[in-house]
Amino acid sequence: MDIFPVSDINLILQEQTEEAAPSVGKVYKFDFENGRYLLQDGKLIKTTKIEAIQQFVKWTLKTLIRKYKIYDEDYGMDYSFIGYKNIPIGFVNSELKRQIEEQLEAYPLINKVINYSGIREGSKLIISFTLITTENESIVFNESVVIAA
């Protein structure tokens, strides 16, 4: 009989090196059309993990960078260049793609942004992209951005 406890060092090391699944805490459903959180029986409704990611994307695309002091100064999108005339659509697409990748890949549940495309329709740019989550799920987004007055 040993005086010291016997343990499997490989099992201990494996447990120590395994990362905990990324979490964003509690996220509640938001109705973007009416600008309010959703209630059921007087209580806020929690989102699923996919819904939390979708809401994060919408908030990010709608938030202008450095406009609201509540957010980190690097959070949000800079659409200021879009209002200028004679900016090539290729530049607009390239800059939006860069910003979207930068902003969204910083979220703990998003692994990668792929398949970005932007198509001009009159005064709007219809952007679409696919997110790959940390659990290898794919989420497709289609949003429109006003690019000319």
C-alpha positions in Angstrom: 0.0 0.0 0.0 1.4 3.4 -1.1 1.4 6.4 1.2 0.8 8.8 -1.7 -2.3 8.6 -3.9 -1.8 7.0 -7.3 -3.3 8.9 -10.2 -3.1 8.7 -14.0 -0.9 11.7 -14.9 -2.1 11.6 -18.6 -5.7 11.9 -17.5 -4.9 14.9 -15.3 -2.9 16.6 -18.0 -5.7 16.0 -20.6 -8.3 17.5 -18.3 -6.1 20.6 -17.7 -5.4 21.2 -21.4 -8.9 20.8 -22.6 -10.5 24.1 -23.2 -13.9 24.9 -21.9 -16.6 25.5 -24.5 -16.8 29.2 -25.3 -19.8 30.9 -23.8 -21.3 34.3 -24.0 -23.5 34.0 -21.0 -27.2 34.8 -21.1 -28.5 36.4 -24.2 -32.1 37.4 -24.6 -34.2 37.6 -27.8 -34.4 41.0 -29.4 -37.0 42.2 -31.9 -35.0 44.4 -34.3 -38.1 45.6 -36.2 -39.8 47.0 -33.0 -36.6 47.8 -31.1 -37.4 45.8 -27.9 -36.6 42.6 -26.1 -39.2 39.8 -26.3 -41.2 38.7 -23.3 -43.1 35.5 -22.5 -45.3 35.5 -19.4 -43.6 38.7 -18.3 -40.1 37.2 -18.5 -37.3 37.8 -21.0 -36.9 34.9 -23.5 -33.4 33.4 -23.7 -31.9 32.7 -27.1 -30.3 29.5 -28.3 -26.6 29.5 -29.2 -27.4 30.0 -32.9 -29.9 32.8 -32.1 -27.3 34.5 -29.9 -24.8 34.4 -32.8 -27.4 35.8 -35.2 -28.2 38.7 -32.9 -24.6 39.5 -32.4 -24.1 39.7 -36.2 -27.2 42.0 -36.5 -26.1 44.3 -33.6 -22.6 44.5 -35.1 -23.8 45.4 -38.6 -26.2 48.0 -37.2 -23.7 49.6 -34.7 -21.6 52.5 -36.0 -18.1 52.3 -34.7 -17.2 54.8 -32.0 -20.7 56.3 -31.8 -21.8 54.8 -28.5 -19.6 55.1 -25.4 -21.1 51.9 -24.0 -19.2 49.8 -26.6 -15.5 49.3 -26.9 -14.1 51.9 -29.3 -13.2 49.1 -31.8 -16.7 47.6 -31.9 -19.1 48.2 -34.8 -18.9 49.1 -38.5 -17.5 52.1 -40.2 -19.8 53.0 -43.1 -18.5 56.6 -43.5 -16.7 55.8 -46.8 -19.8 54.5 -48.4 -21.5 58.0 -48.8 -18.8 59.3 -51.2 -19.6 59.3 -54.9 -17.3 57.6 -57.4 -15.9 55.0 -55.0 -15.6 51.8 -56.9 -17.9 49.0 -55.7 -14.9 46.7 -55.5 -13.4 49.0 -52.8 -16.7 49.1 -50.9 -16.9 45.3 -51.0 -13.3 44.8 -50.0 -13.6 47.2 -47.0 -16.9 45.7 -45.8 -15.5 42.2 -46.0 -12.5 43.2 -44.0 -14.6 44.8 -41.3 -17.1 42.0 -41.1 -14.3 39.4 -40.8 -12.5 41.5 -38.1 -15.6 42.2 -36.0 -17.3 38.8 -36.2 -14.3 36.5 -35.8 -13.6 38.2 -32.5 -16.8 36.7 -31.1 -16.1 33.6 -29.0 -18.7 31.4 -30.8 -17.6 32.3 -34.4 -14.6 30.6 -35.9 -14.6 32.0 -39.5 -16.4 34.2 -42.0 -16.5 32.7 -45.5 -18.2 33.2 -48.9 -18.6 36.9 -48.6 -20.2 38.6 -51.6 -21.8 42.0 -52.2 -24.2 42.8 -55.0 -25.3 46.4 -55.8 -29.0 46.9 -56.2 -29.7 50.6 -56.8 -28.7 52.5 -53.7 -28.2 49.3 -51.6 -25.5 46.7 -51.4 -26.8 43.3 -50.6 -24.1 41.5 -48.7 -24.1 37.8 -47.9 -21.7 35.6 -46.0 -21.5 32.4 -44.1 -20.3 32.0 -40.6 -18.6 28.9 -39.3 -19.2 28.5 -35.6 -16.7 27.0 -33.1 -18.9 23.8 -33.3 -18.5 23.8 -37.2 -22.1 24.8 -37.8 -22.8 27.1 -40.8 -25.0 30.1 -40.6 -25.8 32.1 -43.8 -26.5 35.8 -43.6 -28.1 38.2 -46.2 -28.2 41.9 -45.2 -28.6 45.1 -47.1 -26.5 48.2 -46.6 -27.5 51.6 -48.0 -24.6 52.9 -50.1 -26.0 56.0 -51.8 -28.5 58.6 -50.8 
